[in-house]
Amino acid sequence: MTHVLVRHAVEDYDAWKQGFDDNEALRKQNGGQGGHVYQDVNDPNQVTLLLEWSNEEDARSFMESTELKQAMEQAGVQGRPDVHVLEHADDIPV
């Protein structure tokens, strides 16, 4: 499984989250498998996403898609997001 780590600023978290939720079907259609949303403890408009994808090709294709760019613009993403495509390397024992 491939993961995508995304960090970006948003104008308003609540408005961004509604837009993000509204695009769930688009992510699923493009191989999205769910994930996690985090907010910076000092600035709730700094958002970090850890998303799961079926494979690297689908993840990269979606991250570069026009549909995603439009959705991010409409949701109030500010600036260019910091995006990293990741593969699992190891587990950390507790």
C-alpha positions in Angstrom: 0.0 0.0 0.0 1.2 3.5 -0.8 0.8 6.5 1.5 0.7 10.2 0.6 1.7 12.8 3.1 0.4 16.2 2.3 0.9 19.5 4.3 -0.7 22.8 3.4 -2.3 25.9 4.8 -6.0 26.6 4.4 -8.0 29.8 4.6 -10.6 28.2 7.0 -10.3 24.7 8.4 -14.1 24.1 8.6 -14.7 25.3 5.0 -11.7 23.2 3.8 -12.9 20.1 5.7 -16.4 20.4 4.1 -14.8 20.5 0.6 -12.4 17.6 1.5 -15.4 15.5 2.7 -17.4 16.4 -0.5 -14.6 14.9 -2.6 -14.5 11.5 -0.9 -16.0 9.8 -4.0 -13.4 11.4 -6.2 -10.6 10.0 -4.1 -12.2 6.5 -4.0 -12.6 6.5 -7.8 -8.9 7.2 -8.1 -7.7 4.5 -5.7 -8.0 6.3 -2.4 -8.3 4.0 0.6 -8.9 6.5 3.4 -6.5 8.1 5.7 -6.1 10.7 8.5 -6.4 14.4 8.8 -4.3 16.4 11.4 -4.2 20.0 12.4 -1.3 21.8 13.9 -1.8 22.4 17.6 -0.8 26.1 17.3 -2.5 26.8 14.0 -5.6 24.8 13.0 -5.4 26.2 9.5 -2.2 24.2 8.9 -3.4 20.8 7.8 -1.5 17.5 7.4 -3.0 14.5 5.6 -1.8 11.0 5.6 -3.7 9.2 2.9 -3.7 5.6 1.8 -3.7 4.6 -1.9 -4.0 1.3 -3.6 -0.7 1.8 -5.5 1.9 4.4 -6.3 0.7 5.0 -9.8 -2.8 5.9 -8.7 -1.5 8.1 -6.0 0.8 10.1 -8.3 -1.9 10.3 -11.0 -4.5 11.7 -8.6 -2.0 14.2 -6.9 -1.3 15.6 -10.4 -4.9 15.7 -11.6 -6.8 18.8 -12.7 -9.7 17.6 -10.6 -7.7 17.7 -7.4 -6.2 21.1 -8.2 -9.7 22.5 -8.8 -11.0 20.9 -5.6 -8.1 22.3 -3.5 -8.6 25.8 -4.9 -12.4 25.7 -4.2 -11.7 24.5 -0.6 -9.4 27.4 0.1 -5.9 25.7 0.1 -3.3 28.4 0.2 -0.1 28.1 -1.7 1.5 25.0 -3.1 1.1 21.9 -0.9 4.1 19.9 0.3 3.4 16.3 -1.0 5.4 13.1 -0.4 4.6 9.7 -1.8 5.7 7.0 0.7 6.1 3.3 0.9 6.1 1.4 4.2 9.7 0.6 5.3 9.4 -0.8 8.8 7.3 -0.9 12.0 8.3 0.5 15.4 7.7 -1.8 18.3 6.0 -0.5 21.4 
